[in-house]
Amino acid sequence: MRIPIWLTLIAALVVVIVVIIIGLAVVAPNQPLIPAAQFSTDTITPNADGSDDIAIFSYTLTKNARVSLTLEGADGQVFAFRQDEPRIPGDYRVQFSGVVDGFALDGEDFGDQQILQRLIPDGAYMWRLTATTEAGETAEQSGTLNIVDGDAPLPLLTDFTVFPQIFTPNQDGIADRSQINVFLTKEATLTAYLIDANGEPLYMSERFEDARPGEAGRHLFDYEGGVDLGANPPPDGTYPLIVHAQDAVGQRVQRESELTIQTGGKPLAQIIPQPVGVSVVWEVVPWDEAYASTRDQIGQLAPLPSDLQAVDMTRLDVMQGDVLVFKLTVENYSDVPIRTTGPEPGAVYDWDQRAPALGWMEEAGAWRVGIECQTAAASYPWRWAVGTRDQLTAVEDPESGNTYYYLMPGETSVVWGGIRMSRVENLNPQNCFAGLIHEYVAVSERNRNVGPREIFVIEAAN
């Protein structure tokens, strides 16, 4: 009787499977989950002196498993170096310096400081490597390790302050910067950063004071959102603020706070041309004693130039003692308000007067329109606010209670004022021109020497 071909094929397949199973058992017998595990030495001295600071822990895993490596001291306290971490089959090697996940010993209180990683105390330890598969199979290897002469003090962060916690990085001179002040108890690498909406760190620069970077002592981080470097700050919002320290042996400590950014951005403004096509309109008006201004009293405001001849670009003659009047338009083309300070447009200076003589000092972050002539004793000595009160927006600072005035984003304002040409200088005629000044910050090239006009002062008869 002839055997069917399909039975022959099935029998052959069974034989092949049996042979494969037997071959695998011979070539790769059933191995332990952890065939081997050991430290390269039984003693380390983790003090960052370059000698015996670390040991190499090596082990082999034969199956997918979750692995833990712990060390138990003589007092029974257990420290975790690896805790329930997934691993695939293979050979592993890792450096161990005695630093494990953060912990606190009995009686220790670190307040709101987070101890992320810490050196275990000197002593003799029983180490245990355990592995557990998804099927529930477990295995363990163990041994001993001694810790001697460890550099155990933590790089603690004390006296941690953030001020102001709400700041406005827009170069208006009001709460433009936030300062992070921290005392470091041990030499360590110190970093401070915000965490943005994508979880990325935004690092801050340390300001060099008494303690140099990395030294124990007081450290100051000065943060302005990058505006001073020409960058836009992070978007308005509240950000986690982290200060982190790591010493030479790998111990890590951090503290957290928050920092809120409001009205942040790079301020941008310019002098724009008048409808008639010139950037600055110049005019001469007769002197009147009512224009005279002092620290205690601003005199009568000069009239706005209205003479059509004022747009002429030829030489402008001024009788000695009369008033040279200008008019221009300022535009805030940024996304943030720009702050300004007086005197108000229309105020008249004598040639020898400066803004302080009218009761207005220079203010860091304030924008003002300035006029300069070639023989002036200073750069843009005559200055005015970038708008009248009805063109500006008043904002009260909650910290100081002071009221400040701003030209809002996208808005324009008309600025004018006068200088009494009471002196005849050696250079006559001379050019006079306007500028838009961001005090203690810059006079940009586009806002420098705007609308120059040749001015000739006619000497008065004696």
LUMDREN-876176 format. One line per 5 residues: number of its first residue (from 1); their letters; for each residue x, y, z of C-alpha. Coordinates in pm, 1 decimal. Layout:
# residues N
NUM = A = X:Y:Z | ... $
***
This chain:
# residues 462
1 = MRIPI = 0.0:0.0:0.0 | 140.1:334.3:-101.1 | 156.4:613.6:166.5 | -9.3:941.1:57.1 | 235.2:1219.7:-26.7 $
6 = WLTLI = 76.2:1464.2:218.3 | 141.4:1228.7:511.8 | 502.5:1206.9:404.3 | 533.2:1584.8:401.8 | 376.1:1623.2:747.4 $
11 = AALVV = 607.9:1360.5:891.6 | 909.4:1534.7:740.9 | 801.2:1871.7:886.4 | 760.6:1721.3:1234.9 | 1110.4:1574.1:1213.5 $
16 = VIVVI = 1255.3:1911.5:1112.5 | 1083.4:2091.2:1402.6 | 1208.1:1833.3:1652.2 | 1561.9:1864.0:1517.8 | 1548.9:2245.5:1547.0 $
21 = IIGLA = 1421.9:2229.7:1904.9 | 1690.9:1981.8:2003.2 | 1955.0:2193.5:1827.1 | 1850.9:2509.8:2004.9 | 1858.8:2331.0:2338.7 $
26 = VVAPN = 2215.3:2215.6:2264.8 | 2343.0:2547.3:2119.0 | 2152.4:2783.3:2352.5 | 2050.2:2596.6:2665.3 | 1802.0:2756.0:2907.5 $
31 = QPLIP = 2013.1:3022.8:3079.8 | 1956.0:3208.6:3408.2 | 1789.9:3546.8:3377.6 | 2106.6:3708.9:3523.6 | 2401.8:3484.3:3441.7 $
36 = AAQFS = 2659.3:3724.8:3588.8 | 2685.8:4054.1:3778.3 | 2978.0:4219.6:3958.0 | 3158.8:4539.4:4052.3 | 3509.0:4591.0:3915.7 $
41 = TDTIT = 3637.4:4663.0:4268.3 | 3506.4:4614.9:4618.4 | 3604.8:4965.8:4744.6 | 3571.0:5319.5:4605.7 | 3667.7:5661.2:4744.9 $
46 = PNADG = 3424.9:5904.8:4575.6 | 3587.3:6239.9:4648.8 | 3672.3:6362.8:4296.2 | 4047.0:6330.1:4350.8 | 4085.2:6119.9:4034.7 $
51 = SDDIA = 4179.9:5801.0:4220.0 | 3934.8:5516.0:4286.6 | 3639.3:5753.5:4248.1 | 3428.3:5504.3:4054.2 | 3369.7:5134.9:4002.8 $
56 = IFSYT = 3232.6:4965.7:3689.9 | 2923.1:4756.8:3749.6 | 2869.4:4496.0:3474.9 | 2596.2:4238.7:3427.4 | 2433.1:4018.1:3164.0 $
61 = LTKNA = 2062.0:3982.4:3101.4 | 1915.1:3699.0:2893.0 | 1553.7:3816.5:2862.9 | 1351.7:4134.4:2853.2 | 1309.1:4240.1:3212.1 $
66 = RVSLT = 1276.4:4532.2:3453.0 | 1595.4:4582.9:3651.8 | 1675.5:4737.7:3992.3 | 2013.4:4790.2:4158.8 | 2006.2:4881.5:4527.8 $
71 = LEGAD = 2258.3:4911.3:4809.8 | 2170.7:4828.6:5169.9 | 2373.7:4970.0:5458.2 | 2453.0:4807.4:5789.1 | 2163.7:4997.6:5947.5 $
76 = GQVFA = 1917.1:4852.0:5697.3 | 1866.6:5170.6:5493.8 | 1829.4:5095.9:5123.8 | 1949.6:5328.4:4846.6 | 1839.9:5298.5:4482.7 $
81 = FRQDE = 2084.2:5338.2:4192.9 | 1850.1:5188.8:3930.1 | 1482.8:5137.1:4005.4 | 1253.9:4912.5:3797.5 | 1403.1:5016.4:3462.6 $
86 = PRIPG = 1329.2:4820.6:3140.0 | 1618.9:4640.1:2971.9 | 1654.4:4405.9:2673.1 | 1883.1:4100.7:2665.9 | 2251.1:4187.6:2647.4 $
91 = DYRVQ = 2569.1:4280.9:2833.5 | 2569.9:4603.3:3036.6 | 2836.7:4821.2:3196.0 | 2775.4:5133.8:3404.1 | 2995.3:5361.2:3613.0 $
96 = FSGVV = 2905.8:5389.5:3979.3 | 3043.2:5669.7:4197.3 | 2832.7:5614.1:4507.1 | 2573.5:5867.2:4390.0 | 2215.0:5742.2:4398.8 $
101 = DGFAL = 1864.2:5886.4:4381.7 | 1808.6:6169.0:4629.4 | 1733.7:6082.0:4992.2 | 1723.9:6239.4:5339.0 | 1879.1:6087.9:5647.5 $
106 = DGEDF = 1705.2:6083.2:5984.8 | 1678.4:6432.8:6128.6 | 1753.9:6613.2:5801.6 | 1519.6:6882.7:5670.8 | 1606.4:7056.6:5344.9 $
111 = GDQQI = 1288.4:7263.1:5320.1 | 1182.1:7316.1:4959.0 | 1518.6:7206.4:4819.0 | 1498.4:6899.6:4599.8 | 1781.0:6650.9:4652.0 $
116 = LQRLI = 1794.0:6490.0:4308.2 | 2107.2:6278.1:4350.9 | 2322.7:6221.7:4656.3 | 2633.2:6033.9:4766.1 | 2557.5:5752.8:5008.2 $
121 = PDGAY = 2740.4:5772.1:5343.1 | 3072.7:5595.0:5399.0 | 3027.8:5234.3:5501.2 | 2995.2:4870.6:5390.8 | 2699.7:4789.3:5164.4 $
126 = MWRLT = 2523.7:4481.9:5031.1 | 2434.5:4542.5:4668.7 | 2148.3:4360.2:4497.7 | 2064.6:4340.1:4131.0 | 1711.9:4209.4:4069.1 $
131 = ATTEA = 1535.1:4144.8:3738.8 | 1171.1:4058.8:3672.3 | 1018.1:3955.4:3339.1 | 661.9:4022.0:3226.3 | 587.0:3654.1:3286.7 $
136 = GETAE = 683.2:3696.4:3652.8 | 1021.7:3522.1:3639.3 | 1267.0:3684.4:3883.1 | 1637.0:3658.6:3951.2 | 1886.6:3823.0:4186.1 $
141 = QSGTL = 2260.8:3867.5:4215.6 | 2432.0:4028.5:4516.2 | 2769.2:4120.3:4662.2 | 2944.5:4379.1:4878.8 | 3087.5:4725.4:4814.6 $
146 = NIVDG = 3269.2:4962.5:5049.7 | 3243.5:5343.1:5036.0 | 3542.8:5521.4:5194.6 | 3641.5:5891.7:5219.1 | 3338.6:6015.9:5024.7 $
151 = DAPLP = 3291.1:6391.7:4970.4 | 2945.6:6381.8:5125.3 | 2843.0:6748.7:5194.6 | 2565.3:6856.2:4958.5 | 2585.9:7169.5:4737.3 $
156 = LLTDF = 2286.4:7327.2:4908.0 | 2109.0:7634.9:4770.2 | 2018.5:7869.2:5055.3 | 1875.0:8222.4:5072.3 | 1696.7:8179.8:4738.1 $
161 = TVFPQ = 1509.2:8492.5:4619.2 | 1351.7:8608.9:4292.3 | 1272.2:8980.1:4250.5 | 1059.0:9093.5:4093.5 | 865.3:8776.4:4020.7 $
166 = IFTPN = 651.7:8968.0:3772.2 | 862.7:9169.4:3530.5 | 820.7:9350.6:3199.9 | 1123.6:9305.6:2969.9 | 1056.1:9590.2:2725.4 $
171 = QDGIA = 1336.1:9840.1:2803.5 | 1106.2:10101.0:2954.3 | 1322.1:10125.3:3266.7 | 1044.2:9988.5:3490.2 | 1083.5:9627.9:3612.6 $
176 = DRSQI = 1282.3:9540.9:3298.5 | 1494.1:9280.2:3476.1 | 1448.6:9009.7:3733.8 | 1730.8:8908.8:3964.9 | 1772.5:8558.2:4103.4 $
181 = NVFLT = 1983.4:8560.4:4418.0 | 2110.0:8235.4:4570.9 | 2375.0:8127.2:4819.7 | 2573.2:7812.5:4730.9 | 2721.4:7627.0:5027.3 $
186 = KEATL = 2977.0:7421.8:4833.4 | 3178.6:7452.8:4514.1 | 2955.2:7331.6:4230.2 | 2832.8:7403.1:3878.6 | 2536.2:7640.0:3912.3 $
191 = TAYLI = 2270.4:7701.8:3646.8 | 1943.3:7893.4:3637.3 | 1680.7:7861.5:3366.8 | 1314.5:7893.5:3276.7 | 1119.8:7607.8:3119.9 $
196 = DANGE = 922.2:7712.7:2812.5 | 591.8:7576.0:2685.2 | 777.0:7300.4:2495.2 | 967.9:7189.8:2802.8 | 1293.7:7340.4:2676.1 $
201 = PLYMS = 1528.5:7526.9:2912.5 | 1589.3:7900.1:2864.6 | 1919.5:7962.6:3040.2 | 2010.9:8281.5:3226.7 | 2351.0:8445.0:3252.8 $
206 = ERFED = 2521.0:8475.5:3587.9 | 2641.3:8819.4:3688.2 | 2991.9:8817.2:3831.4 | 2991.2:8955.0:4183.5 | 3201.4:8850.6:4484.9 $
211 = ARPGE = 3182.1:8476.6:4408.7 | 3313.3:8354.0:4075.6 | 3118.5:8090.7:3878.8 | 3131.9:7758.4:4059.8 | 3262.3:7895.5:4389.8 $
216 = AGRHL = 3081.2:7864.3:4718.4 | 2910.9:8190.0:4812.8 | 2645.9:8427.4:4685.3 | 2552.2:8421.0:4316.6 | 2331.9:8652.9:4113.0 $
221 = FDYEG = 2153.1:8578.8:3785.5 | 2030.8:8886.2:3599.7 | 1754.5:8816.0:3346.6 | 1609.1:9061.6:3093.2 | 1457.3:8811.7:2852.3 $
226 = GVDLG = 1724.0:8867.5:2587.4 | 1587.9:9212.5:2494.9 | 1920.1:9387.2:2557.5 | 2076.6:9156.6:2296.6 | 1816.6:9254.4:2038.9 $
231 = ANPPP = 1605.6:8939.4:2079.4 | 1239.1:8912.0:2165.2 | 1173.2:8773.2:2512.5 | 967.6:8458.1:2567.5 | 592.5:8512.1:2522.5 $
236 = DGTYP = 404.1:8666.8:2811.7 | 312.4:8410.3:3074.4 | 424.4:8238.8:3393.1 | 724.0:8006.7:3368.6 | 878.4:7753.8:3607.4 $
241 = LIVHA = 1215.7:7883.6:3726.0 | 1484.0:7628.8:3818.0 | 1814.7:7685.8:3996.2 | 2032.3:7373.7:3984.1 | 2366.6:7285.8:4145.0 $
246 = QDAVG = 2591.5:6983.6:4076.9 | 2916.8:6920.2:4262.2 | 3226.7:6734.7:4143.5 | 3111.7:6393.4:4269.3 | 2773.8:6422.4:4092.4 $
251 = QRVQR = 2543.4:6526.8:4375.7 | 2256.4:6739.8:4238.4 | 2029.2:6982.2:4420.9 | 1769.7:7220.4:4280.4 | 1514.8:7478.3:4390.0 $
256 = ESELT = 1209.4:7596.0:4201.0 | 1008.1:7915.1:4180.2 | 809.2:8099.3:3913.5 | 873.2:8401.9:3695.2 | 597.9:8590.7:3515.1 $
261 = IQTGG = 661.6:8793.7:3198.7 | 418.6:9072.4:3115.4 | 421.8:9323.1:2827.3 | 749.8:9181.9:2703.8 | 903.9:9275.0:2371.0 $
266 = KPLAQ = 1161.1:9482.9:2185.8 | 1050.1:9849.7:2169.2 | 1078.9:10008.3:1825.2 | 990.3:10364.1:1728.2 | 1081.3:10606.6:1451.2 $
271 = IIPQP = 1038.7:10959.2:1325.7 | 817.8:10940.3:1017.9 | 780.6:11198.3:737.2 | 517.4:11469.5:754.2 | 232.4:11459.3:499.6 $
276 = VGVSV = 416.3:11730.0:306.1 | 713.8:11496.3:256.9 | 974.2:11627.8:501.7 | 1058.0:11456.3:829.1 | 1098.8:11772.6:1037.6 $
281 = VWEVV = 921.6:12103.6:985.5 | 1118.1:12410.6:1100.4 | 984.2:12759.6:1169.1 | 1085.4:13079.3:1346.6 | 862.2:13267.0:1590.3 $
286 = PWDEA = 937.8:13592.2:1773.2 | 1051.0:13562.2:2133.4 | 797.7:13635.7:2405.0 | 884.2:13641.5:2776.5 | 581.1:13419.9:2831.4 $
291 = YASTR = 780.4:13133.1:2676.2 | 1048.1:13146.0:2949.2 | 1063.7:12818.5:3146.8 | 1228.3:12727.5:3477.9 | 1244.6:12421.4:3702.7 $
296 = DQIGQ = 937.7:12547.2:3886.3 | 730.8:12663.8:3592.2 | 704.9:12569.4:3225.3 | 625.2:12877.6:3024.2 | 372.0:12925.1:2749.9 $
301 = LAPLP = 399.4:12655.2:2483.2 | 528.4:12747.7:2138.7 | 272.2:12737.0:1857.8 | 271.3:12444.1:1620.0 | 450.0:12533.2:1294.0 $
306 = SDLQA = 185.4:12613.7:1035.4 | 362.5:12832.8:777.7 | 375.6:12655.4:442.6 | 721.9:12804.6:391.5 | 836.6:12597.8:691.1 $
311 = VDMTR = 872.6:12293.6:464.8 | 1132.9:12473.0:251.7 | 1474.5:12306.1:274.4 | 1677.1:12624.4:211.6 | 1866.2:12811.9:482.0 $
316 = LDVMQ = 1647.8:12938.2:763.8 | 1738.0:13280.0:909.5 | 1669.9:13343.1:1277.2 | 1706.1:13679.3:1446.2 | 1921.4:13644.4:1758.2 $
321 = GDVLV = 1689.7:13596.1:2055.4 | 1398.8:13455.5:1856.2 | 1271.8:13097.1:1878.1 | 1354.9:12811.7:1640.5 | 1050.1:12582.3:1641.6 $
326 = FKLTV = 1032.8:12228.3:1503.0 | 755.0:11975.3:1444.2 | 776.0:11601.7:1372.1 | 577.1:11280.1:1408.8 | 678.8:10975.4:1613.3 $
331 = ENYSD = 547.9:10624.2:1542.6 | 561.5:10326.4:1778.6 | 586.6:10035.6:1534.4 | 661.2:9767.0:1794.4 | 435.9:9533.1:1990.1 $
336 = VPIRT = 504.0:9698.6:2326.5 | 431.9:10044.6:2469.8 | 719.7:10292.4:2484.4 | 756.0:10506.1:2795.9 | 832.8:10875.1:2781.5 $
341 = TGPEP = 898.5:11165.3:3013.0 | 883.8:11544.6:2990.3 | 890.1:11825.4:2934.6 | 570.8:11825.5:2732.5 | 579.9:11911.2:2360.7 $
346 = GAVYD = 572.2:12283.9:2297.3 | 807.1:12376.7:2583.9 | 1068.9:12635.9:2491.6 | 1434.8:12611.7:2600.9 | 1687.9:12888.3:2612.6 $
351 = WDQRA = 2005.7:12796.5:2420.9 | 2194.4:12739.0:2748.2 | 1921.5:12535.3:2918.5 | 1899.5:12157.1:2942.7 | 1608.5:11934.7:3047.5 $
356 = PALGW = 1717.1:11927.4:3416.1 | 1689.5:12307.4:3420.2 | 1322.2:12257.5:3337.8 | 1284.5:11994.2:3609.7 | 1325.8:11680.8:3394.5 $
361 = MEEAG = 1623.1:11449.2:3444.6 | 1730.4:11174.9:3206.0 | 1555.4:10845.3:3284.6 | 1679.4:10501.9:3183.5 | 1434.6:10345.9:2939.4 $
366 = AWRVG = 1246.1:10666.4:2857.5 | 1203.0:10777.5:2496.1 | 1231.9:11147.4:2411.4 | 1265.1:11361.2:2102.0 | 1586.4:11562.9:2099.1 $
371 = IECQT = 1717.6:11853.9:1895.8 | 2088.3:11913.6:1839.7 | 2281.1:12183.8:1658.4 | 2641.5:12151.0:1549.9 | 2772.1:12391.4:1815.3 $
376 = AAASY = 2563.1:12249.0:2098.4 | 2761.9:12160.8:2409.1 | 2604.7:11813.8:2439.5 | 2433.2:11544.7:2235.3 | 2067.0:11631.8:2183.2 $
381 = PWRWA = 2065.9:11879.3:2473.0 | 1704.1:11989.9:2421.5 | 1450.7:11712.7:2477.0 | 1073.4:11664.5:2484.2 | 823.3:11387.2:2559.6 $
386 = VGTRD = 712.3:11184.3:2255.8 | 356.8:11309.4:2290.0 | 117.3:11527.7:2480.6 | -78.1:11382.5:2770.9 | -386.8:11339.1:2554.3 $
391 = QLTAV = -180.9:11137.0:2303.0 | -32.6:10908.5:2569.7 | -168.1:10638.3:2799.5 | -117.5:10669.3:3174.8 | -14.9:10351.4:3360.1 $
396 = EDPES = 24.5:10325.8:3737.2 | 307.5:10105.2:3860.6 | 165.7:9883.7:4139.8 | 505.0:9850.2:4308.2 | 593.9:10219.1:4341.6 $
401 = GNTYY = 255.5:10382.8:4293.9 | 410.1:10613.5:4031.5 | 222.5:10697.9:3712.8 | 408.8:10662.6:3383.5 | 308.3:10767.7:3033.4 $
406 = YLMPG = 330.2:10549.6:2722.4 | 284.8:10574.5:2349.1 | 99.5:10254.5:2274.0 | 184.8:10002.3:1997.7 | 83.4:10119.1:1649.8 $
411 = ETSVV = 10.7:10475.4:1761.0 | 164.3:10800.0:1634.4 | 207.4:11136.2:1803.3 | 300.6:11489.2:1700.4 | 591.8:11647.0:1886.7 $
416 = WGGIR = 706.7:12006.9:1865.2 | 905.6:12252.2:2071.4 | 1135.4:12551.2:2058.7 | 1489.8:12668.7:2130.5 | 1560.8:13035.9:2184.2 $
421 = MSRVE = 1861.8:13115.9:1966.3 | 2006.5:13361.8:2213.3 | 2369.7:13321.7:2108.3 | 2563.0:13362.7:1785.9 | 2822.2:13084.8:1764.5 $
426 = NLNPQ = 3147.9:13080.8:1569.3 | 2995.7:12832.2:1325.7 | 2719.5:13029.2:1160.0 | 2520.8:12903.4:976.8 | 2508.7:12559.4:1133.0 $
431 = NCFAG = 2293.7:12250.4:1086.3 | 2028.3:12163.7:1340.6 | 1854.9:11825.1:1335.8 | 1626.9:11594.8:1534.7 | 1676.8:11255.2:1697.6 $
436 = LIHEY = 1465.1:10999.0:1877.3 | 1647.5:10899.2:2193.3 | 1596.4:10584.4:2400.9 | 1773.5:10711.5:2709.2 | 2056.9:10494.9:2846.1 $
441 = VAVSE = 1983.0:10246.8:2565.1 | 2050.3:10388.4:2218.4 | 1986.3:10638.1:1943.5 | 1932.2:10413.6:1643.6 | 2079.3:10506.7:1308.3 $
446 = RNRNV = 1735.4:10551.6:1151.8 | 1646.9:10806.5:1421.9 | 1976.1:10997.8:1424.6 | 2033.7:11333.3:1249.0 | 1679.4:11345.3:1111.1 $
451 = GPREI = 1556.2:11643.0:905.2 | 1872.3:11859.0:914.7 | 1822.6:12229.8:834.3 | 2081.7:12501.0:790.4 | 2018.1:12771.8:1049.2 $
456 = FVIEA = 2171.0:13119.7:1030.6 | 2147.0:13339.8:1341.5 | 2140.0:13707.3:1260.2 | 2327.6:13897.2:1528.0 | 2113.9:14156.0:1701.8 $
461 = AN = 2227.7:14515.8:1685.1 | 2377.2:14656.4:2006.9 $
***
